[in-house]
């Protein structure tokens, strides 16, 4: 999942941060860059999880993209008890901004996965709120662009224009030609041209 749309959504819909929201891949590196002052947040991509393929002759998997919103509060101004109340209010703003919102057309609405305290000391309180959204790997129609190697390979095949079928029946079989099984004589011929 692209992180930038999530950052923009939080900047717009979480007034507690007053626009102090940034994104990254690694929280420690993002925090060390001093991109945001408390109260602020970092959106961090945390990974994806794939379901098993659910088709026999093609590929279709649900992929759950996860991300964390790392909230940073100044503990010197708040104290631990007040910080807990502020985190409760921030969580409500995060839910209103993200839960049910679709980060892109191919994604399902975002769901909340939980939260956990990361750090608390005299200077900072850092709390992690986790979210996820699911999308499908493998297209639904032939007009969609290829998403897997199999789809790309199949797109390169010539169009099926028709088929010919020769039927050699098992019964009645000529026991003089072959027994058991098809005797090598074609009893029925079918030809189908596709539009």
C-alpha positions in Angstrom: 0.0 0.0 0.0 1.2 3.5 -0.7 1.8 5.4 2.5 1.4 9.0 1.1 -2.5 8.8 0.8 -2.7 7.7 4.4 -0.5 10.5 5.5 -2.6 13.0 3.6 -5.8 11.5 5.1 -4.5 11.9 8.6 -3.2 15.4 8.0 -6.7 16.4 6.9 -8.9 14.4 9.3 -6.9 14.3 12.6 -6.8 17.9 13.9 -4.8 16.9 17.0 -1.7 16.5 14.9 -2.1 19.9 13.2 -0.6 18.5 10.0 2.4 16.9 11.9 2.2 13.5 10.1 5.0 11.9 8.1 5.6 8.5 6.5 8.4 6.0 6.2 9.5 2.4 6.2 11.5 2.3 9.4 10.2 4.0 12.5 13.6 4.6 14.1 15.0 6.2 11.0 11.8 8.4 10.6 11.9 9.4 14.2 15.6 10.3 14.1 14.9 12.6 11.1 12.9 14.9 13.4 10.2 15.3 10.7 7.4 15.8 13.2 7.2 17.4 16.7 4.9 16.0 19.4 2.0 15.6 19.2 2.6 14.0 15.8 2.5 10.7 14.0 4.5 8.6 11.6 2.8 6.2 9.2 5.0 3.1 8.8 4.4 0.2 6.3 4.6 -3.0 8.3 4.2 -5.7 5.7 1.6 -7.8 4.0 0.1 -11.2 4.5 -1.2 -13.4 1.7 -4.0 -16.0 1.8 -3.7 -19.3 -0.1 -4.6 -19.4 -3.7 -8.3 -20.2 -4.0 -8.4 -21.2 -7.7 -7.4 -24.5 -9.3 -6.3 -23.2 -12.8 -5.3 -19.6 -12.1 -4.0 -17.4 -9.3 -6.2 -15.4 -7.0 -5.1 -14.4 -3.5 -6.2 -11.9 -0.9 -3.4 -9.7 0.3 -3.7 -7.9 3.6 -1.5 -4.8 3.6 -0.6 -3.6 7.1 0.6 -0.2 8.4 1.1 1.4 11.8 0.4 4.9 12.9 3.1 5.7 15.5 1.8 8.5 17.7 4.4 10.6 19.6 3.4 12.7 22.6 5.5 15.0 24.8 5.5 13.4 28.2 7.0 16.4 29.9 3.8 18.5 29.2 1.3 15.7 29.8 2.3 13.2 32.5 1.4 9.5 32.1 -2.2 9.8 33.3 -3.1 12.7 31.0 -1.2 11.0 28.1 -3.5 8.0 28.5 -6.5 10.2 28.1 -5.0 12.0 25.1 -4.2 8.6 23.5 -7.8 7.6 23.9 -9.0 10.8 22.1 -6.3 10.3 19.4 -7.5 6.7 18.8 -11.0 8.0 18.2 -9.7 10.5 15.7 -7.7 7.8 13.9 -10.7 5.6 13.7 -12.8 8.4 12.2 -10.1 9.2 9.7 -9.1 5.6 8.7 -11.6 2.9 9.6 -13.8 2.3 6.6 -11.8 4.5 4.3 -10.4 3.0 1.1 -6.8 4.0 0.4 -7.2 3.2 -3.3 -9.8 1.7 -5.6 -8.5 -1.8 -5.5 -8.5 -2.0 -1.6 -11.3 -3.0 0.8 -12.0 -0.5 3.5 -9.3 -0.2 6.2 -9.9 -2.1 9.5 -8.3 -1.5 12.9 -6.0 -4.3 14.1 -5.1 -3.0 17.6 -2.7 -0.8 19.6 0.2 -1.1 22.0 2.4 1.1 24.0 5.9 1.2 22.5 7.8 3.6 24.8 7.1 5.8 27.8 9.8 7.8 29.6 10.1 11.3 31.0 10.4 12.8 27.6 8.1 10.9 25.2 5.2 8.6 25.0 5.0 6.5 21.8 2.0 4.5 21.0 1.4 2.2 18.0 -2.0 1.8 16.3 -2.2 -0.9 13.7 -4.4 -1.0 10.6 -4.9 -3.2 7.6 -6.6 -3.2 4.2 -7.1 -6.1 1.8 -6.8 -6.3 -1.9 -7.0 -9.1 -4.5 -4.0 -10.3 -6.4 -5.2 -11.7 -9.7 -7.5 -9.9 -12.0 -11.3 -10.4 -12.3 -11.8 -9.8 -16.1 -9.6 -10.2 -19.2 -9.8 -6.5 -19.8 -8.0 -5.7 -16.5 -4.2 -5.4 -16.7 -2.1 -8.5 -15.9 -1.1 -8.7 -12.2 0.7 -12.1 -12.2 3.2 -13.9 -14.5 0.5 -16.4 -15.5 -1.8 -13.6 -16.6 0.9 -11.9 -18.5 1.9 -15.1 -20.2 -1.7 -15.9 -21.2 -2.2 -12.4 -22.6 0.6 -13.3 -25.1 -1.2 -16.4 -26.4 -3.2 -16.1 -29.7 -6.9 -15.8 -29.4 -8.9 -19.1 -29.5 -10.8 -19.1 -32.8 -12.4 -22.5 -32.6 -11.8 -26.2 -32.0 -12.1 -29.5 -33.8 -13.2 -32.7 -31.9 -12.8 -36.2 -33.2 -14.7 -38.8 -31.1 -13.6 -42.4 -31.0 -16.2 -44.2 -28.8 -15.3 -47.0 -26.4 -18.5 -48.9 -27.1 -19.3 -50.4 -29.5 -15.7 -51.2 -30.3 -14.4 -53.4 -33.1 -12.8 -56.3 -31.2 -10.8 -57.1 -34.4 -9.0 -53.7 -34.2 -8.3 -53.1 -30.5 -9.8 -54.4 -27.3 -10.4 -53.0 -24.8 -10.7 -49.3 -25.5 -11.1 -47.0 -28.5 -10.6 -48.9 -31.8 -9.2 -46.1 -33.8 -12.3 -45.4 -35.9 -13.7 -41.9 -35.7 -17.5 -42.1 -35.1 -18.3 -38.4 -34.6 -16.6 -35.2 -35.8 -17.4 -31.8 -34.4 -16.1 -28.4 -35.5 -16.9 -25.2 -33.6 -15.8 -21.7 -34.7 -15.9 -19.0 -32.1 -17.0 -15.5 -32.9 
